Amino acid sequence: MVIPTDNPGLSLRLLSEADANVLFRLVEQNRSHLRQWLPWLDTSTKVEHTREFIKGTMRRYENSAGFVCSVLFQGSIVGVIGHNSIDKANRISYPGYWLSQSHTGRGIMTCAMRSLIKHAFAELHLNRIDIRVAVGNKKSQAIPDRLGFVKEGVIRQAEWLYDRFVGHTVNGLLRSDWTTKA
């Protein structure tokens, strides 16, 4: 599966096991950058861990319970984005994303998320997208801010991040909000 974007140099492609080595190397190159806000870095230390992660995302895709895509910029994997989980009964998606440090600040992730949103509402017929961002993660929070999500509140101490709890800002976007903007 490929999700089209508005940027001709950018594409989103469903992760496959063939991506494991490249994705693991990208994580290794960006470990300190990613570790600031992602809690899984210490348990992803071998290419096999990346391969198992990809297999899990493939199972979620097969069960219509979520999926993860590589973010390809000019043909190279520079990050990931996807619906970490999809609540089919309530038609809600819980996306996640990260980008290599060298590709931040270029609008890549905003464009990728815009495409994921379009796909979620048009193809998956979801009603809500719920992005949760660690309080203080300004770069990640900028994505839902730019795309018109509503900050609905903060969940206190929502996640253990290595040595401390962090809260999550809940950002919601409804299909009707998106349709009005589009």
Backbone hydrogen bonds in HBPLUS format (Angstrom, degrees):
<---DONOR---> <-ACCEPTOR-->    atom                        ^
c    i                          cat <-CA-CA->   ^        H-A-AA   ^      H-
h    n   atom  resd res      DA  || num        DHA   H-A  angle D-A-AA Bond
n    s   type  num  typ     dist DA aas  dist angle  dist       angle   num
A0014-LEU N   A0001-MET O   2.93 MM  13  5.45 168.7  1.94 162.4 164.8     1
A0003-ILE N   A0012-LEU O   2.83 MM   9  5.18 158.7  1.88 146.1 153.5     2
A0010-LEU N   A0007-ASN O   3.00 MM   3  5.32 166.7  2.02 119.9 123.5     3
A0074-GLN N   A0009-GLY O   2.70 MM  65  4.88 170.8  1.70 154.1 157.4     4
A0011-SER N   A0072-LEU O   2.93 MM  61  5.19 152.8  2.00 145.9 153.1     5
A0072-LEU N   A0011-SER O   2.86 MM  61  5.19 172.2  1.86 166.6 165.5     6
A0013-ARG N   A0070-SER O   3.17 MM  57  5.36 155.8  2.23 142.2 149.2     7
A0070-SER N   A0013-ARG O   2.70 MM  57  5.36 156.6  1.76 160.8 155.5     8
A0015-LEU N   A0068-VAL O   3.01 MM  53  6.13 171.3  2.02 150.4 147.6     9
A0019-ASP N   A0016-SER O   2.86 MM   3  5.56 163.1  1.89 122.2 127.9    10
A0020-ALA N   A0017-GLU O   3.09 MM   3  5.45 168.4  2.11 116.1 119.7    11
A0023-LEU N   A0019-ASP O   2.86 MM   4  5.87 170.0  1.87 167.8 171.3    12
A0024-PHE N   A0020-ALA O   2.87 MM   4  5.93 159.0  1.91 149.3 155.5    13
A0025-ARG N   A0021-ASN O   3.00 MM   4  6.22 161.1  2.04 148.9 153.7    14
A0026-LEU N   A0022-VAL O   3.00 MM   4  6.26 154.1  2.07 147.5 154.9    15
A0027-VAL N   A0023-LEU O   2.96 MM   4  6.26 155.7  2.02 149.1 155.3    16
A0028-GLU N   A0024-PHE O   2.88 MM   4  6.17 161.7  1.92 152.5 157.8    17
A0029-GLN N   A0025-ARG O   2.92 MM   4  6.15 159.4  1.96 150.9 155.7    18
A0030-ASN N   A0026-LEU O   3.12 MM   4  6.24 131.1  2.37 137.3 149.6    19
A0030-ASN N   A0027-VAL O   3.07 MM   3  5.09 134.4  2.29  98.0 111.0    20
A0031-ARG N   A0028-GLU O   3.46 MM   3  5.12 172.6  2.47 102.2 102.8    21
A0034-LEU N   A0030-ASN O   2.82 MM   4  5.97 168.8  1.84 170.8 174.2    22
A0035-ARG N   A0031-ARG O   2.87 MM   4  5.84 149.5  1.97 147.6 156.4    23
A0037-TRP N   A0034-LEU O   3.14 MM   3  6.06 150.9  2.23 125.3 129.3    24
A0038-LEU N   A0034-LEU O   2.98 MM   4  5.85 147.5  2.09 157.4 165.8    25
A0043-THR N   A0040-TRP O   3.13 MM   3  5.53 147.4  2.24 110.4 119.9    26
A0044-SER N   A0041-LEU O   3.24 MM   3  5.18 164.7  2.27 103.8 107.5    27
A0049-HIS N   A0046-LYS O   2.92 MM   3  5.35 132.6  2.15 108.5 120.6    28
A0051-ARG N   A0047-VAL O   2.90 MM   4  6.23 156.7  1.95 150.5 157.6    29
A0052-GLU N   A0048-GLU O   2.90 MM   4  6.15 157.1  1.95 147.7 153.0    30
A0053-PHE N   A0049-HIS O   2.96 MM   4  6.20 152.8  2.03 144.1 151.9    31
A0054-ILE N   A0050-THR O   2.94 MM   4  6.23 162.5  1.97 153.4 157.4    32
A0055-LYS N   A0051-ARG O   2.91 MM   4  6.22 159.1  1.96 149.4 155.4    33
A0056-GLY N   A0052-GLU O   2.97 MM   4  6.19 154.7  2.03 146.2 152.7    34
A0057-THR N   A0053-PHE O   2.99 MM   4  6.37 150.9  2.07 149.2 157.5    35
A0058-MET N   A0054-ILE O   2.91 MM   4  6.19 148.1  2.01 150.0 159.4    36
A0059-ARG N   A0055-LYS O   2.97 MM   4  6.29 149.6  2.06 146.6 154.5    37
A0060-ARG N   A0056-GLY O   3.04 MM   4  6.33 157.2  2.09 146.2 152.0    38
A0061-TYR N   A0057-THR O   3.00 MM   4  6.23 149.9  2.09 140.1 148.3    39
A0062-GLU N   A0058-MET O   2.95 MM   4  6.22 159.9  1.99 147.8 152.8    40
A0063-ASN N   A0059-ARG O   3.03 MM   4  6.26 141.2  2.18 144.0 154.3    41
A0065-ALA N   A0060-ARG O   2.73 MM   5  4.77 161.1  1.77 154.5 152.2    42
A0064-SER N   A0061-TYR O   3.06 MM   3  4.96 163.4  2.09 106.8 110.5    43
A0086-ILE N   A0065-ALA O   2.83 MM  21  4.91 131.4  2.07 125.7 123.0    44
A0067-PHE N   A0083-HIS O   2.93 MM  16  5.28 145.4  2.05 131.1 142.2    45
A0083-HIS N   A0067-PHE O   2.76 MM  16  5.28 122.5  2.09 151.8 168.5    46
A0069-CYS N   A0081-ILE O   2.69 MM  12  5.41 175.7  1.69 161.5 162.7    47
A0081-ILE N   A0069-CYS O   3.01 MM  12  5.41 155.2  2.07 148.4 154.6    48
A0071-VAL N   A0079-GLY O   2.81 MM   8  5.01 164.3  1.83 134.4 131.1    49
A0078-VAL N   A0071-VAL O   2.82 MM   7  5.73 168.2  1.83 174.9 178.9    50
A0073-PHE N   A0076-SER O   2.83 MM   3  5.35 155.4  1.89 156.6 152.2    51
A0076-SER N   A0073-PHE O   3.12 MM   3  5.35 171.4  2.13 114.0 115.9    52
A0100-SER N   A0078-VAL O   2.74 MM  22  5.51 161.2  1.77 176.3 170.1    53
A0080-VAL N   A0098-TRP O   2.99 MM  18  5.61 148.4  2.10 146.3 155.7    54
A0098-TRP N   A0080-VAL O   3.02 MM  18  5.61 154.4  2.09 154.1 154.8    55
A0082-GLY N   A0096-GLY O   3.08 MM  14  5.77 144.3  2.22 164.4 165.6    56
A0096-GLY N   A0082-GLY O   2.94 MM  14  5.77 148.0  2.04 156.0 164.4    57
A0084-ASN N   A0094-TYR O   3.00 MM  10  5.77 124.0  2.32 131.6 137.3    58
A0094-TYR N   A0085-SER O   2.93 MM   9  5.39 155.5  2.00 168.2 165.2    59
A0087-ASP N   A0092-ILE O   2.77 MM   5  5.10 158.7  1.81 159.6 164.2    60
A0091-ARG N   A0087-ASP O   2.77 MM   4  5.59 112.0  2.23 141.5 160.7    61
A0092-ILE N   A0087-ASP O   3.08 MM   5  5.10 155.6  2.14 134.9 140.9    62
A0091-ARG N   A0088-LYS O   3.29 MM   3  4.77 146.6  2.41  90.6 100.2    63
A0127-ASN N   A0091-ARG O   2.80 MM  36  5.34 163.2  1.83 138.8 144.2    64
A0128-ARG N   A0091-ARG O   3.14 MM  37  6.50 149.8  2.23 158.2 161.1    65
A0093-SER N   A0128-ARG O   3.00 MM  35  6.44 151.8  2.08 146.1 154.2    66
A0130-ASP N   A0093-SER O   2.88 MM  37  6.05 169.6  1.89 163.6 166.6    67
A0103-HIS N   A0100-SER O   3.01 MM   3  5.54 158.3  2.06 115.9 122.9    68
A0104-THR N   A0101-GLN O   3.32 MM   3  5.45 172.1  2.32 109.7 111.9    69
A0111-CYS N   A0107-GLY O   3.07 MM   4  6.19 164.2  2.10 148.2 152.3    70
A0112-ALA N   A0108-ILE O   2.91 MM   4  6.14 157.3  1.96 148.0 155.2    71
A0113-MET N   A0109-MET O   2.82 MM   4  5.95 162.3  1.85 149.6 153.9    72
A0114-ARG N   A0110-THR O   2.93 MM   4  6.10 156.1  1.98 146.6 153.6    73
A0115-SER N   A0111-CYS O   3.08 MM   4  6.33 155.9  2.14 146.3 151.9    74
A0116-LEU N   A0112-ALA O   2.96 MM   4  6.26 152.2  2.03 145.6 153.9    75
A0117-ILE N   A0113-MET O   2.84 MM   4  6.05 155.3  1.90 152.8 159.0    76
A0118-LYS N   A0114-ARG O   3.02 MM   4  6.30 165.6  2.04 150.1 153.3    77
A0119-HIS N   A0115-SER O   3.01 MM   4  6.19 163.6  2.04 148.2 152.7    78
A0120-ALA N   A0116-LEU O   2.87 MM   4  6.04 154.7  1.93 144.5 152.0    79
A0121-PHE N   A0117-ILE O   2.99 MM   4  6.26 162.0  2.02 161.1 163.8    80
A0122-ALA N   A0118-LYS O   2.86 MM   4  5.86 165.0  1.89 153.1 158.3    81
A0123-GLU N   A0119-HIS O   2.82 MM   4  5.17 150.4  1.90 132.5 142.6    82
A0124-LEU N   A0119-HIS O   3.17 MM   5  6.62 150.5  2.26 152.1 158.8    83
A0126-LEU N   A0120-ALA O   3.06 MM   6  5.75 178.1  2.06 147.3 147.3    84
A0175-ARG N   A0127-ASN O   2.85 MM  48  4.98 149.5  1.94 139.7 138.6    85
A0129-ILE N   A0173-LEU O   2.87 MM  44  5.23 150.7  1.96 146.7 156.3    86
A0173-LEU N   A0129-ILE O   2.96 MM  44  5.23 145.5  2.08 148.3 157.2    87
A0131-ILE N   A0171-ASN O   2.86 MM  40  5.09 152.1  1.94 158.3 158.3    88
A0171-ASN N   A0131-ILE O   2.86 MM  40  5.09 151.6  1.94 149.2 158.1    89
A0133-VAL N   A0169-THR O   3.05 MM  36  5.22 157.3  2.10 142.1 148.2    90
A0169-THR N   A0133-VAL O   2.74 MM  36  5.22 162.6  1.76 157.1 155.1    91
A0137-ASN N   A0134-ALA O   2.96 MM   3  5.58 164.0  1.99 142.4 143.6    92
A0135-VAL N   A0167-GLY O   2.85 MM  32  5.43 163.1  1.87 136.9 139.7    93
A0138-LYS N   A0136-GLY O   3.01 MM   2  5.56 125.2  2.32 107.6  91.9    94
A0141-GLN N   A0137-ASN O   2.97 MM   4  6.15 157.0  2.02 152.8 160.4    95
A0142-ALA N   A0138-LYS O   3.01 MM   4  6.10 136.1  2.21 140.2 150.3    96
A0143-ILE N   A0140-SER O   3.28 MM   3  5.75 148.7  2.38 108.2 115.5    97
A0145-ASP N   A0141-GLN O   3.23 MM   4  6.37 157.6  2.28 149.9 156.6    98
A0146-ARG N   A0142-ALA O   2.92 MM   4  5.99 160.0  1.96 146.1 150.2    99
A0147-LEU N   A0143-ILE O   3.18 MM   4  6.38 144.7  2.31 147.4 157.4   100
A0149-PHE N   A0144-PRO O   3.00 MM   5  5.14 160.0  2.04 156.5 153.8   101
A0148-GLY N   A0145-ASP O   3.45 MM   3  5.62 169.1  2.46 108.0 109.3   102
A0150-VAL N   A0172-GLY O   2.84 MM  22  5.24 171.7  1.85 149.7 149.3   103
A0172-GLY N   A0150-VAL O   2.88 MM  22  5.24 159.2  1.92 148.7 147.5   104
A0152-GLU N   A0170-VAL O   2.75 MM  18  5.49 163.4  1.77 158.8 164.2   105
A0170-VAL N   A0153-GLY O   2.82 MM  17  5.46 170.0  1.83 152.7 155.8   106
A0155-ILE N   A0168-HIS O   2.75 MM  13  5.12 161.3  1.78 154.4 157.4   107
A0168-HIS N   A0155-ILE O   2.89 MM  13  5.12 153.2  1.97 140.6 148.9   108
A0158-ALA N   A0166-VAL O   2.85 MM   8  6.00 117.8  2.24 126.1 137.9   109
A0159-GLU N   A0166-VAL O   3.12 MM   7  5.44 150.2  2.22 152.4 159.3   110
A0166-VAL N   A0159-GLU O   2.82 MM   7  5.44 151.2  1.90 152.8 162.7   111
A0161-LEU N   A0164-ARG O   2.70 MM   3  5.43 169.1  1.72 174.5 171.4   112
A0163-ASP N   A0161-LEU O   2.68 MM   2  5.77 142.1  1.82 112.3  99.1   113
A0177-ASP N   A0174-LEU O   2.97 MM   3  5.13 123.5  2.30 100.2 115.0   114
A0178-TRP N   A0174-LEU O   3.07 MM   4  6.44 159.6  2.11 156.4 161.5   115
A0179-THR N   A0175-ARG O   2.83 MM   4  6.04 162.9  1.85 158.6 163.7   116
A0180-THR N   A0176-SER O   3.11 MM   4  6.09 152.2  2.19 136.0 142.8   117
A0181-LYS N   A0177-ASP O   3.15 MM   4  6.44 151.7  2.24 142.2 149.4   118
A0182-ALA N   A0178-TRP O   2.81 MM   4  6.03 161.4  1.85 155.5 161.1   119
